[in-house]
Amino acid sequence: MLQELLGQKVAVHFLDGTSVREGVLEELDERFVKYRTEFQLLYIPLTSIRAVALETKERERPRVGFGH
C-alpha cells in the first residue's frame, strides 16, 4: 500500500507520537522506508511507523482579527 505513495510528499507519524513532515518517500523495501526532507535523509524502520499521511489540500489558515 505504501508503494502508491512513492515519490509523493507525505508526513510520517511514529508510534512514540512524533512525526516528520514536508518530505518525500523515495524508496521502500520490506524493512525500511527512505524518506528525504530538505534537511535530512532518513531510513525509517517500518515497525516504528504508526501512519503515513498524504497532504491532498492546503489547509486554510484561521482568520485573525475583527475585520474581513
Secondary structure as UniProt FT lines:
FT   HELIX           2..5
FT   TURN            6..7
FT   STRAND          9..14
FT   TURN            15..16
FT   STRAND          19..28
FT   STRAND          32..36
FT   STRAND          41..45
FT   HELIX           46..48
FT   STRAND          49..54
//
